[in-house]
């Protein structure tokens, strides 16, 4: 593809939305550095942005269909990395990172991308999912990274895999009644899942269900939720950036993991309710354009790839912002493009690069049937 032709097809709304979210993230991280008074994560995030931009460009330019033959190998490699983390030293009671000297790599971030690639490859063929027994392999493949990530433990990242799987199955044309049956089975085993949670994970669910507006400051996970909502309320309508509000009570601004999992609260405090709404609108633009890209391509692998990426971004944004306002349990989940974190930022940049890749190479391998059909497929 010629450079000029490729640039004409680039969905610039995706690029602009991503740039705005990165800018909002830097503003939130900067505010967090100011409130914490230590650990200049703002400058470190700039370095990660410098790595994420070329990663996005490469992911957008190399033809995405060239990744299809290697998709299973890449998925298997990340599963091995997920196993390797259990040999690494624990940080704050969790084993999620592999130290590489200069920085730590989080394999679960790569696992989200390679899972989408592998599932898109598998679901290209109708015979693989049109029968109820044919859904066994997709769910088995999903459980492998899901269980390993839960054992780290990382509940937030683990929650992303099932929505991605269901969305890709729907996009591929799986029978709705089969998915409904599986969903009902999932609801039926919820008590078993509850018993399988550790005490910390159960505490986060309990704190969501027992939150109160009045009374003493709660402890544990309830404290995180209490402080996140308090931080958002401190921003008011327009935020401290315009109002010039001083930090009169440092304790009121104390929020654990503020620049990572709770960066949305820092944006709300700095730019108020208006800034929070603008952030959500930008995510809405990004997701709507991503869905448009998925619907526009008739090439099976590309459509499934785009569907998985959009679902990943949407689910992550919904869960992260939902937990900050008390609508969802608190999980260790970053806000895409906004939270501080190298692995998360680079992985999201690669995902967006692949989405742009699909947009500039819409592909028309088939005419009337959007997914490959082989003899004997039902």
C-alpha angles and dihedrals in degrees: 000000000000117000094236093050092049093050091052090057096047111118095233092186087067091050094047093046091050092049092050092050091050089050092050089049091054090050091052094046090048090053089049091053089052094050096042094044094210141062106047097221091163093074091044091052089054088058091051090050088054088057096040096056096059089042089057092047093051092046089051097047106042105081106260093218089066087069093058098083091050097043097101092045092051091049091050091049092054090048087057089050089051088055091046093060090069088066091054125090115269122251115204090343096308135099106209105124140069111210113229099178102252094040142359120250121217107209093195089070091057091043091064091058098042090047090057091048094049094045092048089053093048096045094052088089117069094210088066097066114012093091125061092239089051089066091064095083096049091051092045091052089049094051093056098068092029094059094042092051091047088055093055080053108246110140094171097058092041090057091064099065101069095051089050091050095048093047092050092047090052092047090050092052105256114169111270093218090058091052091047090053091051091047091053090049089052091053090049093055094047092106089055091051090050091054089048093056119098121239094265094053092048089049091058092054092046092050089054093052096044102044115139132192095214134040133057123336107274124233134228117010090350087064091057091053093044092052095044092056090043091053091051091050091052089065093060115186101321103020136227092293093071099025094048091221114184122226096250096163113034091189090063090059096048111117124160115232089008096154095045119030096011102039089121087069091055090052090049092049094047099041101020128219090323091058092048092051092047089053091053092047091053090052088049091054091048093050096044091050090047091054090049089054091050092051093044096061121073094188104109101219092046095048092050092044091053092045092053093048094048091048090050093052094043095047093046093049093046095049095044096048091039093056092051092059097041099258096113136028117273111261134171095258128138125221106245114256091351108068122077113257135109101216092046095047096046093045091050090048090053090049091052090046090056090048090053088046091059090047095055092044104043093168127200105209091148134033117202101008115058095202131049116267123199129190113280094020115138 
